[in-house]
């Protein structure tokens, strides 16, 4: 038998997932770190590639 967390049984998990999908804002620490790292790398690549926006 599979165990369920309290958050999952109250619908917190699906609410967080829906929020993250609709807004593009991660709701987990790892997701936020990945998003910030990608934005930072994109900024650096843009600065050093010589392209101006």
Short mmCIF file of the C-alpha atoms (twelve columns), coordinates in Angstrom:
data_MODEL
# 
_entry.id   MODEL 
# 
loop_
_atom_site.group_PDB 
_atom_site.id 
_atom_site.type_symbol 
_atom_site.label_atom_id 
_atom_site.label_alt_id 
_atom_site.label_comp_id 
_atom_site.label_asym_id 
_atom_site.label_seq_id 
_atom_site.Cartn_x 
_atom_site.Cartn_y 
_atom_site.Cartn_z 
_atom_site.pdbx_PDB_model_num 
ATOM 1  C CA . UNK A 1  0.000  0.000  0.000   1 
ATOM 2  C CA . UNK A 2  1.326  3.443  -0.926  1 
ATOM 3  C CA . UNK A 3  1.575  6.107  1.730   1 
ATOM 4  C CA . UNK A 4  0.409  9.670  1.149   1 
ATOM 5  C CA . UNK A 5  1.630  12.818 2.845   1 
ATOM 6  C CA . UNK A 6  -0.720 15.207 4.618   1 
ATOM 7  C CA . UNK A 7  0.035  17.909 2.047   1 
ATOM 8  C CA . UNK A 8  -0.832 15.599 -0.800  1 
ATOM 9  C CA . UNK A 9  -4.103 14.494 0.765   1 
ATOM 10 C CA . UNK A 10 -5.125 18.130 1.369   1 
ATOM 11 C CA . UNK A 11 -4.394 19.106 -2.235  1 
ATOM 12 C CA . UNK A 12 -1.353 21.247 -1.410  1 
ATOM 13 C CA . UNK A 13 0.861  19.369 -3.840  1 
ATOM 14 C CA . UNK A 14 -1.433 19.867 -6.829  1 
ATOM 15 C CA . UNK A 15 -2.007 23.521 -5.914  1 
ATOM 16 C CA . UNK A 16 1.742  24.167 -5.788  1 
ATOM 17 C CA . UNK A 17 2.243  22.374 -9.123  1 
ATOM 18 C CA . UNK A 18 -0.537 24.347 -10.778 1 
ATOM 19 C CA . UNK A 19 0.861  27.637 -9.428  1 
ATOM 20 C CA . UNK A 20 4.350  26.791 -10.706 1 
ATOM 21 C CA . UNK A 21 3.070  25.859 -14.169 1 
ATOM 22 C CA . UNK A 22 0.863  28.950 -14.550 1 
ATOM 23 C CA . UNK A 23 3.367  31.510 -13.254 1 
ATOM 24 C CA . UNK A 24 6.695  29.953 -14.200 1 
ATOM 25 C CA . UNK A 25 7.862  30.447 -10.607 1 
ATOM 26 C CA . UNK A 26 9.277  27.263 -9.064  1 
ATOM 27 C CA . UNK A 27 7.918  26.266 -5.657  1 
ATOM 28 C CA . UNK A 28 10.856 24.093 -4.631  1 
ATOM 29 C CA . UNK A 29 14.326 25.105 -3.491  1 
ATOM 30 C CA . UNK A 30 15.966 23.056 -6.237  1 
ATOM 31 C CA . UNK A 31 13.683 24.458 -8.922  1 
ATOM 32 C CA . UNK A 32 14.367 28.013 -7.828  1 
ATOM 33 C CA . UNK A 33 18.129 27.399 -7.802  1 
ATOM 34 C CA . UNK A 34 18.010 25.962 -11.317 1 
ATOM 35 C CA . UNK A 35 15.925 28.859 -12.634 1 
ATOM 36 C CA . UNK A 36 18.239 31.472 -11.103 1 
ATOM 37 C CA . UNK A 37 21.353 29.683 -12.368 1 
ATOM 38 C CA . UNK A 38 19.934 29.548 -15.889 1 
ATOM 39 C CA . UNK A 39 19.014 33.230 -15.826 1 
ATOM 40 C CA . UNK A 40 22.480 34.155 -14.544 1 
ATOM 41 C CA . UNK A 41 24.214 32.075 -17.220 1 
ATOM 42 C CA . UNK A 42 22.002 33.610 -19.894 1 
ATOM 43 C CA . UNK A 43 22.952 37.060 -18.668 1 
ATOM 44 C CA . UNK A 44 26.663 36.226 -18.725 1 
ATOM 45 C CA . UNK A 45 26.478 34.711 -22.201 1 
ATOM 46 C CA . UNK A 46 24.617 37.786 -23.418 1 
ATOM 47 C CA . UNK A 47 27.205 40.123 -21.944 1 
ATOM 48 C CA . UNK A 48 30.186 38.298 -23.392 1 
ATOM 49 C CA . UNK A 49 28.726 37.446 -26.810 1 
ATOM 50 C CA . UNK A 50 28.687 41.110 -27.826 1 
ATOM 51 C CA . UNK A 51 25.028 41.070 -28.842 1 
ATOM 52 C CA . UNK A 52 23.003 44.037 -27.712 1 
ATOM 53 C CA . UNK A 53 19.301 43.807 -27.022 1 
# 
